[in-house]
Amino acid sequence: MKKNGRRLVTVVMGAQHASGDDPSRFIQTKKLLKYIFDNYSSKKIKQGYSFASVRKVKVVDGKEKSAPVYVKESAVVWLPKKQQLSNLKVKFSKNTIHAPQISGST
């Protein structure tokens, strides 16, 4: 379904489906969507946003010893309604990164 310009895909497994006329899957999907919209909201993380829990990463063999960590492209995430982006705990997948090597340099 689409809501506020955002697409939400649900998967309902295990619902009874006795025949092509059985509405069980649609009833369960409606319940799932109601739960989502009652308890979650979509939040946009803007390009350039930096999370408090991960602001920098160590750079190995670089001119600079660290580099900022930020969102490269805007994205939308679904979070509990009371959850604020500023309180979201994120983990960067690497402890360090290596500086780029320039071809032909010593």
C-alpha positions in Angstrom: 0.0 0.0 0.0 1.0 3.6 -0.3 0.6 6.2 2.5 1.9 9.7 2.4 3.9 8.9 -0.8 5.7 6.0 0.9 5.2 2.3 -0.1 4.7 -0.3 2.6 4.9 -4.0 1.8 3.5 -6.5 4.2 3.8 -10.3 4.2 1.1 -12.3 6.0 2.0 -16.0 6.6 -0.2 -18.7 8.0 -3.6 -17.0 7.4 -6.3 -19.5 6.4 -7.1 -19.4 2.8 -9.7 -22.0 2.0 -10.6 -20.7 -1.4 -10.1 -17.7 -3.8 -13.2 -16.2 -2.1 -11.8 -16.5 1.5 -10.9 -13.0 2.8 -8.7 -14.3 5.6 -5.4 -13.0 4.2 -6.9 -9.6 3.5 -8.4 -9.4 7.1 -5.0 -10.3 8.6 -3.2 -7.8 6.3 -5.7 -5.1 7.4 -5.0 -5.9 11.1 -1.2 -5.8 10.5 -1.4 -2.4 8.7 -3.6 -1.0 11.5 -1.0 -2.1 14.1 1.8 -0.5 12.1 0.0 2.8 11.7 -1.2 2.9 15.3 2.3 2.2 16.7 4.9 3.3 14.1 5.5 6.4 12.0 7.9 6.9 9.1 10.8 9.3 9.7 13.0 10.8 7.1 16.7 10.7 7.7 18.1 13.6 5.6 21.2 13.5 3.5 24.2 14.6 5.6 22.5 13.6 9.0 25.0 12.4 11.6 24.0 10.2 14.5 25.3 11.0 18.0 26.3 7.3 18.6 28.6 7.3 15.5 30.1 10.6 14.5 33.6 9.6 13.3 35.5 6.5 12.2 39.3 6.0 12.5 41.3 6.2 9.3 44.3 4.0 8.9 47.3 5.4 7.0 45.4 8.6 6.2 46.4 12.2 6.2 43.5 12.7 8.5 43.3 10.3 11.5 39.4 10.2 11.4 36.6 10.9 9.0 33.0 12.0 9.7 30.2 9.4 9.4 27.0 10.7 7.9 24.0 9.6 5.8 25.0 9.7 2.1 21.5 9.8 0.7 18.1 10.6 2.4 16.2 7.5 3.6 12.9 6.8 5.3 12.7 4.4 8.3 9.7 3.2 10.3 10.2 3.7 14.0 8.0 3.4 17.1 6.0 6.6 17.4 7.7 7.8 20.5 11.2 7.1 19.1 13.1 10.2 18.0 16.0 10.0 15.4 18.2 11.9 17.9 17.8 8.9 20.4 18.3 6.2 17.7 21.3 4.0 18.4 23.1 3.0 15.3 26.2 1.0 14.7 28.8 1.6 12.0 29.8 -1.7 10.4 33.6 -0.9 10.6 35.9 0.2 13.4 38.4 1.6 11.0 38.6 2.4 7.3 41.8 2.6 5.2 42.8 5.8 3.4 42.6 5.5 -0.4 45.8 4.7 -2.3 46.8 6.9 -5.1 48.2 5.1 -8.1 51.9 5.9 -8.7 52.6 7.5 -5.3 55.2 6.3 -2.9 
